Amino acid sequence: MEKTDQMYEKFVEEYTSDDAVRKYTTGTAGYGITYLLRNDYAREYLNVVRSHLRTSPPRALRLLEFGCGGGMNITRLVSLLDEEKIRVECAYGTDFSPRLVQAAMQEAKAFLPGRLLEKVSFCVARNEQLANDLAANLGKRQEDLAGSFDLIVGVNTFRYCHRLGKQLDCAQDVYRLLRPGGVCIVIDMNDRFPAFRSRLSGSDKDPVECYLPSLQEYSSPFEVAGFEVIKKGNFCWIPHSAGQALTVCCRLLAPFLNVFFGSRAMRSLVVARKPLAA
């Protein structure tokens, strides 16, 4: 079995476990991620939608989240846009783990009202063959899905493409799936955050299996795929698993930390736009 196949099997084992479901669904995920989805992450999403995805006349958005895990991010995004009076036509979440896709369906049913729930769908698809797997699940040809989406989001998932050496495959599929002028937002772990660096450097795991890309490495596949990178940087000082007290503490310290240690924040952010002329 090739190295990439071995790594993929380990990812499958990890993300089909009970622990994975608890980590990526509301009841047990931690106060921190709930806060971020309503604040730090929400600000980035709304800025993109308001600055880059407005159309005249206004039309409903088509959304996709790849590597959606237990569905918390895409369901909150749909709810957030609804609160902001931004219409959503449809929203899809994909993940390579059937167990997490199942959990995402339950998350959506528990969180979203019926009028929004009917707009959301989940299916099994690998990030590195996103267009092919999504098309197969929807019973369509890849060509039929080209240019289908306005906004594609990936949170805490693109690093796995790097570990498999498939980051360009994913970026190219995202490019195909977006309409001209559509935007992709990637949020993932910052390799310069001290706690991440110390935890991984002391690990007895294969270094490739726990590799964290740099900010430029997150950005580069999108540039090669033909995107215009309109924003990249580091932000966020709140762990996903943080309780309420730690979340408040980190939030209060964030302005100071951003001034003096901004490049060492917890998350890397890349916002990439498909050219209008594509």
C-alpha positions in Angstrom: 0.0 0.0 0.0 1.4 3.4 -1.0 2.2 6.0 1.7 -0.8 8.3 0.7 -3.2 5.3 0.9 -1.9 4.5 4.4 -2.3 8.0 5.5 -5.8 8.2 4.1 -6.8 5.0 5.9 -5.5 6.5 9.1 -7.6 9.6 8.5 -10.7 7.4 7.9 -10.1 5.6 11.1 -9.7 8.9 13.0 -12.7 10.7 11.6 -15.2 7.9 11.8 -14.7 7.4 15.5 -17.1 8.5 18.3 -14.5 11.0 19.4 -14.6 12.7 16.0 -18.4 13.0 16.2 -18.2 14.5 19.7 -15.5 16.9 18.6 -17.3 18.3 15.5 -20.9 18.6 16.7 -22.5 21.3 18.8 -23.3 19.4 22.1 -19.6 18.5 22.8 -17.5 20.6 20.5 -16.7 23.4 22.9 -17.8 26.9 23.5 -14.9 28.3 21.5 -16.0 27.1 18.1 -19.6 28.3 18.7 -18.2 31.8 19.5 -16.0 31.9 16.5 -18.7 30.9 14.1 -20.8 33.8 15.4 -17.9 36.3 15.6 -14.4 35.9 14.1 -15.3 33.6 11.3 -18.7 35.3 10.7 -16.9 38.6 10.1 -14.8 37.1 7.4 -17.8 35.4 5.7 -19.9 38.6 5.8 -17.1 40.8 4.5 -16.6 38.5 1.5 -20.3 38.3 0.7 -20.9 42.1 1.1 -17.7 43.1 -0.7 -17.4 40.6 -3.5 -20.6 38.6 -4.0 -23.2 41.3 -4.4 -25.0 41.2 -7.7 -27.5 43.5 -9.4 -30.2 42.5 -9.2 -29.6 40.6 -6.0 -29.8 36.8 -6.3 -29.7 34.0 -3.9 -26.3 32.4 -3.1 -25.2 28.9 -3.8 -22.8 27.6 -1.1 -20.5 24.7 -0.6 -18.3 23.6 2.3 -15.7 21.0 1.6 -14.5 19.0 4.6 -17.6 20.0 6.6 -17.1 17.6 9.5 -20.1 17.5 11.7 -21.8 20.4 9.8 -21.5 23.2 12.4 -19.9 25.7 10.1 -22.2 25.4 7.1 -25.4 25.4 9.2 -24.3 28.5 11.1 -23.3 30.2 7.8 -26.7 29.5 6.3 -28.4 30.8 9.5 -26.1 33.9 9.6 -26.9 34.9 6.1 -30.6 34.5 6.7 -30.3 36.8 9.8 -28.5 39.4 7.5 -31.3 39.1 4.9 -29.0 37.6 2.4 -30.8 34.9 0.5 -29.4 31.4 0.0 -30.6 29.2 -2.8 -28.8 26.0 -1.7 -25.9 24.9 0.5 -23.9 21.7 0.3 -21.6 20.1 2.8 -19.1 17.4 1.8 -16.8 15.2 3.9 -14.8 12.0 3.3 -16.2 10.5 6.5 -19.6 8.9 6.1 -20.0 9.0 9.9 -19.4 12.8 10.0 -21.8 13.3 7.0 -24.4 11.5 9.0 -23.7 13.6 12.0 -23.9 16.8 9.9 -27.4 15.8 8.7 -28.5 15.5 12.3 -26.8 18.8 13.2 -28.7 20.6 10.5 -32.0 19.0 11.6 -31.4 20.1 15.2 -30.2 23.6 14.4 -32.0 24.9 11.3 -35.7 25.7 10.9 -37.5 23.8 8.2 -37.4 26.6 5.7 -33.6 26.7 5.8 -33.1 23.0 6.4 -34.7 22.2 3.0 -31.9 24.2 1.3 -29.0 22.2 2.9 -27.7 18.8 1.7 -24.7 16.7 2.7 -22.8 14.0 0.9 -19.6 12.0 1.0 -16.7 13.4 -1.1 -13.0 13.6 -0.7 -11.4 17.0 -0.9 -8.8 15.8 -3.4 -11.5 14.6 -5.9 -14.2 17.0 -4.9 -15.8 17.7 -8.3 -15.9 14.1 -9.3 -17.3 12.8 -6.0 -19.9 15.7 -5.7 -21.1 15.1 -9.2 -21.4 11.3 -8.6 -23.4 11.9 -5.5 -25.8 14.4 -7.2 -26.2 12.2 -10.3 -24.7 14.8 -12.6 -21.7 15.1 -14.8 -18.7 17.2 -13.6 -19.3 19.5 -16.6 -22.9 20.2 -15.3 -21.5 21.4 -11.9 -18.9 23.8 -13.4 -19.5 27.3 -12.2 -22.3 26.3 -9.9 -21.3 28.0 -6.7 -20.8 31.5 -5.5 -19.0 30.8 -2.2 -16.9 27.7 -1.3 -15.5 27.4 2.3 -13.0 25.0 3.9 -12.4 25.2 7.6 -9.7 23.0 9.3 -9.5 20.7 6.3 -7.1 22.0 3.6 -4.0 20.9 5.6 -5.0 17.3 4.9 -4.7 17.9 1.2 -1.1 19.1 1.8 -0.3 16.0 3.8 -1.5 13.8 0.9 0.2 15.9 -1.6 -3.1 16.7 -3.3 -3.5 20.4 -2.5 -3.5 21.5 -6.1 -6.1 18.9 -7.1 -8.4 20.4 -4.5 -7.8 24.0 -5.5 -8.3 23.2 -9.1 -11.7 21.5 -8.4 -12.7 24.5 -6.3 -11.9 26.7 -9.2 -14.0 24.6 -11.6 -17.0 24.6 -9.2 -17.0 28.4 -8.6 -18.7 30.8 -11.0 -16.5 33.6 -12.4 -16.2 36.1 -9.6 -17.0 33.4 -7.0 -14.9 33.2 -3.9 -13.2 30.5 -1.8 -12.4 31.0 1.9 -9.9 28.7 3.6 -9.3 28.8 7.4 -6.8 26.4 8.9 -4.2 25.9 11.6 -1.2 28.4 11.6 2.1 26.6 11.7 3.6 29.6 13.6 1.2 29.3 16.5 3.6 28.3 19.4 1.3 25.6 20.9 0.8 23.9 17.5 4.5 23.9 16.9 5.5 22.5 20.2 2.8 19.8 20.2 3.7 18.6 16.7 7.5 18.8 17.3 7.2 16.5 20.3 5.0 14.0 18.5 6.2 10.5 17.7 3.9 10.4 14.7 5.2 10.5 11.1 6.0 14.2 10.5 4.1 14.1 7.2 0.9 12.9 8.9 0.9 16.0 11.3 2.4 18.5 8.9 1.1 22.1 9.0 1.5 24.3 5.9 2.8 27.8 6.1 0.5 30.7 5.1 2.2 30.9 1.7 1.7 27.1 1.3 -2.0 27.5 2.0 -2.2 30.3 -0.6 0.1 28.9 -3.3 -2.2 26.2 -4.8 -5.0 28.7 -5.3 -2.6 31.0 -7.1 -1.4 28.2 -9.3 -5.0 27.1 -10.0 -5.7 30.6 -11.4 -7.3 32.4 -8.5 -6.7 36.0 -7.5 -5.8 35.9 -3.8 -7.5 39.0 -2.3 -6.6 38.4 1.3 -4.3 36.2 3.3 -3.1 36.5 6.9 -3.3 35.1 10.4 -6.1 35.8 12.9 -8.0 34.3 15.9 -6.7 33.5 19.4 -9.6 31.3 20.6 -9.2 27.5 20.6 -12.2 25.6 19.1 -12.4 23.5 22.3 -12.2 26.5 24.7 -14.7 26.8 27.5 -16.6 30.1 28.1 -14.0 31.5 30.6 -11.0 30.8 28.3 -12.9 32.2 25.4 -13.6 35.5 27.2 -10.0 35.7 28.3 -8.6 35.1 24.8 -11.1 37.6 23.4 -9.9 40.3 25.8 -6.3 39.6 25.0 -6.8 39.5 21.3 -6.2 43.2 20.5 -2.9 43.2 22.3 -1.8 39.9 20.8 -2.7 41.1 17.3 -0.5 44.2 17.6 2.6 42.4 18.9 2.2 38.8 17.7 -0.2 38.9 14.8 1.6 36.4 12.6 1.5 33.8 15.4 -2.3 33.8 15.7 -4.0 30.4 15.8 -5.5 30.4 12.3 -4.4 31.1 8.7 -6.8 32.7 6.4 -6.8 32.7 2.6 -9.5 34.4 0.5 -9.3 33.6 -3.2 -11.5 34.9 -6.0 -12.0 33.3 -9.4 -11.4 36.0 -12.1 -14.6 37.4 -13.7 -13.0 36.8 -17.1 -12.5 33.1 -16.4 
